[in-house]
């Protein structure tokens, strides 16, 4: 009797594991296909315009924008006093990333990532944050690519990023959380994070909103970086 129960349990667990593997493979395949199909297929960079950057740590992507350009000045929203060392606010660029709040706050390094944290984020959460780093313009290479935008494209990109901050009453600012280092901070965000709208899918959505050529769905860093 006990042996039969164990056999049934083993088959159930084996089926569950197999199902999860198939689901993961299907998700990965769909992500790569979505990342390979272009949106804004006719877009080409102008000879002159506003230079932005897309950078990655191999898993996550950020958008790097000038502090001030084309009438867009981030200093009304992102202020020196928000970071541990305000001297870093002298840098002329800001790196913007978006993601699930608990994942962001509980995983300062990849060594801190736990399966439960990843699973909770994938299932979905309305608690999101915008991560902002004060940095110099990155050097281009495998982990940072430059993109030149027309002024109207840049303004659409900036509008998308600004709309990703928490929507608060006039005269107030989104809630601020300490960052990982002296030059960054988190701000309460807007939007729902899940397996479809990941941090990298957000980056792709921002670039699509600007009119830039990128994949129709970009859940992975490689599906963003592969376009530039």
N, C-alpha and C positions, 0 to 999 in steps of 0.2 A: 504493500500500500504506500509506504513512505517512498519507495523507489519510484513508483508510478507518478507520485506527486512531483518528485524531483525532475523526472523526465519531462513532465508537462511544463514545469517552471522553466527548465532549460530551453525547451522549444520556444516558449513565449519570449524569454529574454533574447534568444538567438534571433527570433523574428523581429523584435524591437530594434536590436542592433543593426540588423540588415536593413530595416526600414529607414533608420537614421542615416546609414551610409548612402543608400539610394537617394534620400532627400538631399543630403549634402552634395552629392555628385550632380544631381539635377539643378540645384541652386547654383553651383559653380559653373556648370555648362551654360545655364540661362544668363548668368552674369557676363560671361565672356562673349556670348552672342550679342547681348544687348550693348555691350561696350564696343563691339565691332561695327555696329550699324550706325551710320552717321546721322546726327541731326544738324541742321544748318549746313548741309553738304556743300553748298556753293560758296561758303565763306572763305575769304582769303585775307591775310593780315595786310594792313595798309603799309605804305613805305614809311610813314611817320604817324605818331600818335602817342598814346599813353602806354608805357611798358608796365605790365604786371608780371607776376611769376606764379607758377604752380610748383609747390615743393612737396616732397614726400619723405617719410622715414621708412618706407617699404610697405607699410600697412595703412597708414593714414595720410591724407592729403590736406594741405592748407593753401589758401589763396593769399598772396602777398601783394599789397597795394601801397601806393604812396600815401603818406599822411595827408597830403593836400595836393589835389590836381583837378583841373577842369571844374573848378567851383565846388568840389567835394572836399570838405575839411572834416576829418574824423575827430578833431579835438573837442568838439562839443559833446561827444558821446564817450570817447576813450581819453581819459585824462591822466596826467602824470601821477596824481595822487592815488590812482587806483592800483599802482604797482608798488612792490616793496621798496624799490630804489628808483625814485623819480628821475634820476639822471639818465636812465635808459630811454626815457621819452624824448631825448635829443636825437635818437635815430630817426631816419626819414621814411621808414616803412613799417607797416603793420602786417602781421600774419594772422589771418582769420581762419578758424576751424569751427565746426559745429558738430555736436554729438550728444549722446545720452548722458545725463547729469551724473548718475551713480558710477557709470563706467569711467567718466572723466575724473571724478574726484577720488575714486578708490584705486585708480591704477596710474600713479605717477610714473612708473616704469613698466615695461612689458613683463618683468618678473613678478609684478603684482597682479597680473591678469589671472582670474579664476574662471573655470567653466561656468559656474553659476552666474557670475556677473555678465558674461557674454550671452548666456541663454536668456537672462532677464531682458537685456537690451534688445535681443533679436525678436523676442515675443512682442515688445512694444512698450514705449513709455512716452508720456507727455511732458516729462521733466527733462528739458534739454538746456544746454549751455552753449554760449559762443566763447571760444578760447581766443584770446588776443595776445600776441607777443610783439613787443617793440624791438625791432631788429634793423640792421642795415640791409640794403638790397643784396639778396643772395647771389653768389657766384653761380653761373649756369653750369650744368653738368648733368650726370645721370639722375640726381635727386632734386634738381631745380631747373625748370624750363621757363624761358621768357616768352611772353605773348604780347604783341603790340595791338592795341585796340583803338578804334576810332572814338572820338569824344562821346558820341551818343551811346556806343557800346559800353564804354567805361561807366557812364552814368547809370545805365541799366544794371550793370553788374553791382555797382555800389548800392543801388536801391534794393536789390535782392538781398545783399548782405545785411543792410540796415534793417530790413523787414524780418530778419532771422533773430534779432534781439527781441526780448520780451516787449510786448506792446503795453506801454504804461501811460498814465495820464500826462498831459502837457505839464512841463515844469518839473517832472520827476525823471529818474533814471532807473534802468534795470538794476536788480540786486547784483552786488559784486561779491565774488568769492576769491580767496587767495589763490594765486597761481602756483606752479611748480618751482619757480625760481624768482629772482629779483626783478625780472623784466616782463612778466606776464600776469594776466588775471583772467578770471572767468566772469561772464555776465549771464544772468538768467536769459534763456532763449525762448524762441517761439517755434512751434511745430512739433510733430510727432516723429520720434525715432523708432524704426523697426527694421526688419530684414530687407525691406524694399527701399526705405529711405535711410541709408547708412551715412556715415560721415563723408564717404567718397561719392555716394549718390548725390549728396547735397552739393559738393563741389561741381559735379557735372551739371546739376540743375542750375546752379548759378551761372555757369558758362553758357548753357543753352539759353537762359534768359537774356544774356548779353547779346546773343546772336552768333556766338562762336561755334565753330565746328567741333563736335565732341560726340561721344556715344549717346544713344537714346536712353540708356540706363547704365550707370557706372558704379556698381556696388563695391568694386575693388580698386585699390590704388593703381594697379596696372591698367585698368580700363580707362583711367583718366590720363595717366602719364604717357600712354602709348600714342596719343594724338599729337604730341608736341616734341 
